[in-house]
Amino acid sequence: MEFILQKDIPRQAIERSFPQNIRVEMNEAVTKAYELALSTVENTNYLNDSDGRGKDSLPYLKNYAIEFVLRNFIKQGRLPYKYEIKFNRNKSARYFIMKNLENTIEICVNQVKRKSCIGRPAHYRKQRMKQFQSYMILDDQEQENSEVDIISKPPIYFELNHGYQSFKPTFIVLGIPNQIGKWVDYIEISKEIHVLENPSGIQTQVANVEDFDLNEFLEYLNESEINE
């Protein structure tokens, strides 16, 4: 066996860890969460007034709406993950984390200003961000036809980032960050064609997500604030 370092391995790691159907669901979840946050502003008297409370609260509401929608997608079996909410030591920062059942993948969700940005510096992220190293294994006897396997130390840390100050997400990206505050590589999933292949082989648009109950979200929001 020969180990060969490849520049395109990070992209392969993203695509293999998150097949197209999963990337489609993630994109749907974030988009739906933005709609839910906006609907909350429009349907809450305290926020929907002339003094700008709603606009100021929208980024805050988006974070909770994304938690809420991703959590529901997981419960519905649309995303094959478990989730948890973590805090920094003084509870001034909150992190929504998803992990696969094998604990080989960890995803932190962040609202950022630009798609080129990773999550802001924090102790939690610093502990997770390690230089991504992976290799291709090529059989010496069958290098041309051999299958490629990615080897990396689990868990691989990913970020699902979105933004920014808009009613709809201007970007949704999924990638691997490094320790110097940049992407190793990422996929802009909001620009991918959002179709899934059904058993007949016909490409179909993803079914519309059922509307979430606004009161259920407000209840989640209140419970989250109490627990902080």
C-alpha positions in Angstrom: 0.0 0.0 0.0 1.2 3.5 -0.8 -0.1 6.6 1.0 -0.3 9.7 -1.1 -1.3 13.1 0.2 -3.8 14.8 -2.1 -4.9 18.4 -2.2 -8.5 17.5 -3.2 -9.0 15.1 -0.2 -10.8 17.7 2.0 -13.5 18.2 -0.7 -13.8 14.4 -1.0 -14.2 14.2 2.8 -17.0 16.7 2.7 -18.8 15.0 -0.1 -18.4 11.5 1.4 -19.4 12.6 4.9 -22.4 14.6 3.6 -23.9 13.0 0.5 -26.1 15.1 -1.8 -29.4 14.2 -0.1 -28.0 15.3 3.3 -26.7 18.6 1.9 -30.2 19.2 0.4 -31.8 18.6 3.8 -29.4 20.9 5.5 -30.0 23.6 3.0 -33.8 23.2 3.4 -33.5 23.4 7.2 -31.5 26.6 7.2 -33.8 28.2 4.6 -36.9 27.2 6.5 -35.4 28.6 9.7 -34.9 32.0 8.1 -38.6 31.9 7.1 -39.6 31.0 10.6 -37.5 33.7 12.2 -39.1 36.3 9.9 -42.5 34.9 10.5 -41.9 35.3 14.3 -41.0 39.0 13.8 -44.1 39.6 11.6 -46.5 37.9 14.0 -45.2 39.1 17.3 -46.6 42.5 18.3 -43.7 43.4 20.5 -41.3 42.9 17.6 -43.5 44.1 14.8 -43.5 47.8 15.6 -41.9 50.9 14.4 -38.9 51.1 16.7 -36.9 48.5 14.9 -37.0 45.8 17.6 -37.8 43.1 15.1 -34.9 44.0 12.8 -32.5 44.1 15.7 -33.7 40.7 17.0 -33.7 38.9 13.7 -30.1 37.6 13.9 -30.8 36.3 17.4 -34.0 34.7 16.3 -32.3 33.0 13.3 -29.9 31.2 15.5 -32.7 29.7 17.6 -34.9 29.0 14.6 -32.0 27.1 13.0 -31.6 25.1 16.2 -35.3 24.4 16.3 -35.6 23.3 12.7 -32.5 21.2 12.6 -33.7 19.5 15.8 -37.0 18.7 14.2 -35.3 17.4 11.0 -33.3 15.1 13.3 -36.4 13.9 15.2 -38.2 13.3 11.9 -35.3 11.2 10.6 -34.4 13.6 7.8 -30.9 14.1 9.2 -29.1 11.1 10.6 -27.6 12.9 13.6 -27.9 13.5 17.3 -27.5 17.0 18.6 -26.5 18.9 21.7 -26.2 22.4 22.9 -22.9 23.6 24.4 -21.9 26.8 26.2 -18.6 28.5 26.9 -17.5 28.7 30.5 -19.4 31.9 31.4 -22.4 31.0 29.2 -22.0 34.0 27.0 -21.8 31.9 23.9 -24.1 29.0 22.8 -23.2 26.3 20.3 -25.6 24.0 18.4 -23.7 20.8 17.7 -24.7 17.8 15.5 -22.8 14.5 15.5 -23.3 11.3 13.6 -24.2 8.2 15.5 -20.6 6.9 15.2 -19.1 10.1 16.6 -16.8 10.4 13.7 -18.3 13.7 12.5 -19.0 16.8 14.5 -20.7 19.9 13.0 -21.0 23.3 14.6 -23.6 25.7 13.1 -22.7 29.4 12.9 -24.1 32.7 11.6 -21.2 34.5 9.9 -20.8 37.7 7.8 -19.4 36.2 4.7 -19.2 32.7 3.2 -15.4 32.9 3.4 -15.6 33.3 7.2 -15.5 30.5 9.7 -17.0 30.7 13.2 -15.5 33.4 15.4 -12.6 32.5 17.7 -13.7 30.6 20.8 -12.3 28.0 23.2 -14.7 25.4 22.0 -13.7 25.8 18.3 -10.0 26.0 19.1 -10.2 22.6 20.8 -12.0 21.1 17.7 -10.0 22.7 15.0 -7.0 20.5 14.1 -5.1 20.5 10.9 -7.0 18.2 8.5 -4.8 15.4 7.3 -6.0 12.6 5.1 -4.6 10.3 2.6 -5.5 8.1 -0.4 -4.7 4.5 -0.2 -3.6 3.1 -3.6 -2.8 -0.6 -4.1 0.6 -0.8 -5.7 -0.6 -3.5 -8.1 -3.8 -1.8 -9.2 -3.2 1.9 -8.9 -5.3 2.9 -11.9 -8.4 0.9 -10.9 -8.2 0.8 -7.2 -10.9 2.4 -5.0 -9.9 5.4 -3.0 -10.3 5.4 0.8 -10.0 8.4 3.0 -8.2 8.0 6.3 -8.5 10.7 8.9 -8.5 10.9 12.7 -12.1 11.0 14.0 -14.0 13.0 14.7 -13.6 15.4 11.8 -14.8 18.9 12.7 -17.1 20.6 10.2 -18.9 23.9 10.2 -22.3 24.6 8.7 -22.3 28.4 8.3 -24.9 30.8 7.0 -25.7 34.5 6.7 -26.2 37.2 7.0 -28.4 40.2 7.5 -31.1 39.2 5.1 -34.6 37.7 5.1 -33.3 34.7 3.1 -29.9 33.2 3.5 -27.4 34.8 1.1 -25.2 31.8 1.5 -25.1 28.4 3.2 -21.7 26.7 3.3 -20.5 23.4 4.7 -16.8 22.8 5.2 -13.7 22.0 7.2 -12.0 25.0 9.0 -8.4 25.1 10.1 -6.6 26.5 13.1 -5.7 29.8 11.5 -9.2 30.9 10.9 -9.7 29.9 7.3 -11.4 27.2 5.4 -9.5 24.1 4.3 -12.3 23.7 1.8 -16.1 24.1 1.7 -19.1 23.5 -0.5 -21.6 26.3 -1.0 -24.7 24.1 -0.6 -27.1 26.9 -1.2 -25.9 27.1 -4.8 -26.2 23.4 -5.5 -29.1 22.0 -7.5 -31.6 21.0 -4.8 -33.0 17.8 -6.3 -33.1 14.3 -5.1 -33.2 11.1 -7.2 -36.2 8.8 -6.6 -36.1 5.1 -7.2 -37.4 5.5 -10.7 -34.3 7.5 -11.6 -36.3 10.7 -12.3 -34.9 13.8 -10.7 -37.5 15.5 -8.6 -37.6 18.7 -6.5 -37.4 18.3 -2.8 -40.9 18.2 -1.2 -42.0 21.4 0.6 -41.3 21.3 4.3 -44.5 21.5 6.4 -44.9 24.8 8.2 -43.7 24.7 11.8 -46.1 25.9 14.5 -45.1 29.4 15.6 -46.2 28.8 19.2 -44.1 25.7 19.3 -41.1 27.7 18.3 -41.8 30.5 20.8 -42.1 27.8 23.5 -38.7 26.5 22.5 -37.3 30.0 22.5 -38.6 30.7 26.0 -37.2 27.4 27.3 -33.8 28.0 25.8 -33.6 31.5 27.4 -34.5 30.0 30.8 -31.9 27.3 30.5 -29.1 29.7 29.7 
